[in-house]
Amino acid sequence: MPEDRSAPPHRYDGSDGPRVAIAHDYLTQRGGAEKVVLSMSKAFPDAPIYTLLYDPEGTYPEFADRDIRVSPLNRVSAFRKHHRAALPVLPFTASAMFVDADVVVTSSSGWAHGFRTNGVKLVHCHTPAHWLYAREHYLKPDGDLLKRAALKVGSPLLKSWDRRAASSVDRYLAVSTAIKHRIRDAYGIDADVLPSPIAMKPHTASEPVPELQDWATDGGAPFYLCVSRLMAYKNVDAVVGAFADTDRRLVVVGHGPEATRIERMKTPNVRMLSALTDGQMAWLYQSCRALIAASYEDFGLTPIEAAVSGRPAVVLRWGGFLDTVIEGTTGMFFDRPAADSIAEALDRFEACEFDPDKLRSHAQRFTEQRYAESLYAAVDALTAQQNPDRAG
């Protein structure tokens, strides 16, 4: 599925079109939001990227080739490794971050929408801050007591800062219908929906994963695949629980604070991996029976990545998955992030068949080319509103 790489309408460098910069909360992880920033950077290759924190070892290596501009907070190495520890000072640091550009194309789920600029702000919002507006999903009810206490005390001030930051934005785009509704509830702003893109790599040379070679050759059933950061609201523990002491096989790819607990609870038919190459991830998607996810996702990226390889998904009926999975055509839903609900959905899934060609066609809705074209149109529209003489 090669993409049409037609040229953008401008260079967006201040001479040919408006001068564009990119902003993002922090580049310290390898997740869906960071992949979106890479797609933004492909669309605007001359744009510098402004961010609060940058950890080259913790995020995607492609950022090493970009012009990354960080806040003074980046000098504290502990914050680069544990950005949540910087929460008390992040509002002040974000407010002090200044972006010199005509248009700031912003990827945000908490802070970058508050960066100051002499231009206009276009925000592609992954979600209004989880810790302010969705704590029931962001934190487990039986844990994170210290975080809960800190957020309860600080939430009024944080919400005040957050809503002021939102009011400084010229246009919001939401990654999904669910986030469109959340933006309206949090800020009273009506946002258009622009799905996050994925980098289509259907022809990536696959590279077998050594830890799974016995499964690949023993004639057993294909494994299910769960790709997720191991955080409380991702509910990977529920997925692992659904496979406990069954004949089904599961591969979990990811790392995070829940890793040790999940490792202790898993049974031998569950394997946990992390830090894989693109080729190894391609092999996993091509070899799995289906992608499985029980997380509270704002967008729902991994089912699309699976669809590129013609693989369906079994996912939680919530949030962004409602936009990225079509029940009965590209996957199956379950209603609760609980082991019994997931197991029941797997029983239903295994009684169905899915057409790989329909799955690959579905993935075409989320190409980087379509995403870039939408960003160009939004930037040009904002420029026309601000300065009609420079329109077009």
Residue pairs with C-beta under 8 A, 6 or more apart in sequence:
1 200
1 202
1 308
1 360
1 363
1 364
1 367
2 200
3 200
3 367
3 368
3 369
4 369
5 369
6 369
8 43
8 44
8 372
8 376
9 17
9 376
9 380
10 16
10 17
10 18
10 376
10 380
11 17
11 46
12 18
12 19
12 20
12 44
12 46
12 47
12 103
12 379
13 19
13 20
13 46
14 102
17 379
17 380
17 383
18 101
18 102
18 103
18 119
18 379
18 383
18 390
19 101
19 102
19 103
19 119
20 44
20 46
20 47
20 101
20 102
20 103
20 104
20 105
20 379
21 47
21 48
21 49
21 50
21 99
21 100
21 101
21 103
21 104
21 105
21 117
21 119
22 37
22 40
22 41
22 44
22 47
22 48
22 49
22 50
22 104
22 105
22 106
22 107
23 49
23 50
23 51
23 97
23 99
23 104
23 105
23 106
23 107
23 108
23 112
23 115
24 33
24 34
24 37
24 49
24 50
24 51
24 106
24 107
24 108
24 112
25 33
25 51
25 52
25 107
25 108
25 109
25 110
25 111
25 112
26 51
26 52
26 53
26 54
26 83
26 111
27 34
27 37
27 49
27 51
27 53
27 54
27 55
27 59
27 63
27 68
28 53
28 54
28 55
28 58
28 59
28 80
28 81
28 83
29 58
29 59
29 229
30 58
30 59
30 60
31 229
32 126
32 196
32 299
32 301
33 107
33 109
33 126
34 59
34 60
34 63
35 60
35 196
35 198
35 199
35 301
36 107
36 124
36 126
36 175
36 196
36 197
37 49
37 63
37 107
38 60
38 62
38 63
38 199
39 196
39 197
39 199
39 368
39 371
39 372
40 47
40 105
40 107
40 124
40 375
41 47
41 49
41 66
42 368
42 372
43 368
43 371
43 372
43 375
43 376
44 105
44 375
47 67
47 101
47 105
48 66
48 67
48 68
48 69
49 63
49 66
49 67
49 68
49 69
50 69
50 70
50 97
50 99
50 104
50 112
50 115
51 68
51 69
51 70
51 71
51 112
52 70
52 71
52 73
52 74
52 83
52 86
52 90
52 93
52 94
52 97
52 111
52 112
53 70
53 71
53 73
53 74
53 79
53 80
53 83
53 86
54 63
54 68
54 70
54 74
54 80
55 80
55 81
56 63
56 64
58 80
58 81
71 93
71 94
71 96
71 97
72 93
73 79
73 86
73 89
73 90
73 93
74 80
76 86
78 85
79 85
79 86
84 147
86 93
87 131
87 150
87 154
88 154
90 110
90 111
91 111
91 114
91 157
91 158
91 161
94 111
94 112
94 114
94 115
94 165
95 114
95 116
95 161
95 165
96 116
97 114
97 115
97 116
98 115
98 116
98 117
99 115
99 116
99 117
99 119
100 117
100 118
100 119
101 117
101 118
101 119
102 119
102 120
102 383
102 386
103 119
103 120
103 121
103 122
103 379
103 382
103 383
104 115
104 117
104 119
104 120
104 121
104 122
105 122
105 124
105 375
105 379
106 112
106 113
106 115
106 121
106 122
106 123
106 124
106 169
107 123
107 124
107 126
108 123
108 124
108 125
108 126
109 125
109 126
109 127
109 128
109 129
109 130
109 298
110 129
110 130
110 131
110 162
112 123
113 121
113 123
113 125
113 165
113 166
113 168
113 169
114 161
114 162
114 164
114 165
114 168
115 121
116 168
120 170
120 171
120 382
120 383
120 386
121 168
121 169
121 170
121 171
122 169
122 170
122 171
122 173
122 375
122 378
122 379
122 382
123 169
123 171
123 172
123 173
124 173
124 175
124 194
124 196
124 375
125 172
125 173
125 174
125 175
125 179
125 183
125 191
126 175
126 179
126 196
126 298
126 299
127 133
127 134
127 175
127 179
127 182
127 298
128 162
128 166
128 179
128 182
128 183
128 186
128 187
129 158
129 162
130 137
130 138
130 233
131 138
131 139
131 147
131 151
131 158
132 151
132 155
132 158
132 159
132 162
132 186
133 182
133 185
133 186
134 182
134 296
135 148
135 151
137 233
137 296
138 232
138 233
139 147
139 148
139 151
139 232
139 233
140 232
140 233
143 232
144 232
151 158
162 186
163 186
163 187
166 172
166 186
166 187
166 189
167 187
169 189
170 382
171 378
171 382
172 183
172 187
172 189
172 191
172 192
173 191
173 192
173 193
173 194
173 374
173 378
174 180
174 182
174 183
174 191
174 192
174 193
174 194
175 193
175 194
175 195
175 196
175 298
175 299
175 320
176 193
176 195
176 298
176 299
176 300
176 319
176 320
176 322
176 323
176 324
177 193
177 322
177 323
178 298
178 318
178 319
178 320
178 322
178 323
179 191
179 193
179 298
179 299
179 319
179 320
180 190
180 191
180 192
180 193
183 189
183 191
184 190
184 191
193 323
194 371
194 374
194 375
194 378
195 299
195 323
195 324
195 365
195 366
195 371
196 299
196 301
196 366
196 371
197 366
197 367
197 368
197 370
197 371
197 372
198 301
198 304
198 305
198 308
198 363
198 366
198 367
198 368
199 368
200 308
200 363
200 367
200 368
201 278
201 282
201 308
202 308
202 309
202 360
204 278
204 279
204 282
205 279
205 282
206 279
206 280
206 282
206 283
206 286
207 277
207 279
207 280
207 282
207 283
208 216
208 280
208 283
209 273
209 276
209 280
209 283
209 284
211 271
211 273
212 223
212 251
212 271
215 223
215 249
215 271
216 287
220 249
221 247
221 248
221 249
221 289
222 249
222 287
222 288
222 289
223 249
223 250
223 251
223 271
223 287
223 288
223 289
224 243
224 248
224 249
224 250
224 251
224 288
224 289
224 290
224 291
224 292
224 314
224 346
225 250
225 251
225 253
225 284
225 285
225 288
225 290
225 291
225 292
225 306
226 236
226 239
226 250
226 251
226 252
226 253
226 254
226 291
226 292
226 293
227 253
227 254
227 281
227 284
227 291
227 293
227 302
227 305
228 234
228 236
228 252
228 253
228 254
228 293
228 295
228 302
229 254
229 255
229 256
230 236
230 252
230 254
230 255
230 256
230 257
230 258
230 259
230 262
231 256
231 257
231 258
232 257
232 258
233 295
233 296
234 254
234 256
234 258
234 294
234 295
234 296
235 294
235 295
235 296
235 316
235 337
236 252
236 254
236 258
236 262
236 294
236 295
237 258
237 261
237 262
237 265
238 294
238 337
238 338
238 339
238 342
239 250
239 252
239 292
239 293
239 294
239 339
239 342
240 250
240 252
240 262
240 265
240 266
240 270
241 265
241 338
241 339
241 342
242 339
242 340
242 342
242 343
242 346
243 249
243 250
243 267
243 269
243 270
244 265
244 266
244 267
244 270
244 339
245 267
245 269
246 269
246 343
247 269
248 269
248 346
249 269
249 270
249 271
250 269
250 270
250 271
250 292
251 270
251 271
251 272
251 273
251 284
251 288
252 262
252 266
252 270
252 271
252 272
252 273
253 272
253 273
253 274
253 276
253 281
253 284
254 274
255 274
255 275
259 272
259 274
262 272
263 272
266 272
276 284
282 309
285 291
285 305
285 306
285 308
285 309
285 311
286 309
286 311
288 306
288 311
289 311
290 306
290 311
290 312
290 313
290 314
290 331
290 349
291 302
291 303
291 305
291 306
291 311
291 312
291 313
291 314
291 315
291 331
292 313
292 314
292 315
292 342
292 346
293 300
293 302
293 303
293 313
293 314
293 315
293 316
293 321
294 315
294 316
294 334
294 337
294 342
295 316
295 337
296 316
296 318
296 319
296 337
297 316
297 318
297 319
297 320
297 321
298 319
298 320
299 319
299 320
299 323
299 324
300 315
300 319
300 320
300 321
300 322
300 323
300 324
300 325
301 320
301 324
302 313
303 313
303 315
303 321
303 324
303 325
303 330
303 331
304 324
304 362
304 363
304 366
306 312
306 313
306 359
307 313
307 330
307 359
307 360
307 362
307 363
308 360
308 363
310 356
310 357
310 359
310 360
311 356
311 359
312 330
312 331
312 332
312 349
312 354
312 359
313 325
313 330
313 331
313 332
314 331
314 332
314 333
314 334
314 342
314 345
314 346
314 349
315 321
315 325
315 331
315 332
315 333
315 334
316 333
316 334
316 335
316 336
316 337
317 333
317 334
317 335
321 333
324 366
325 331
325 333
326 362
327 333
328 352
329 354
329 355
329 358
329 362
330 354
330 358
330 359
330 362
331 354
332 345
332 348
332 349
332 352
333 345
334 341
334 342
334 344
334 345
335 341
380 391
380 392
383 390
383 391
384 390
384 391
384 392
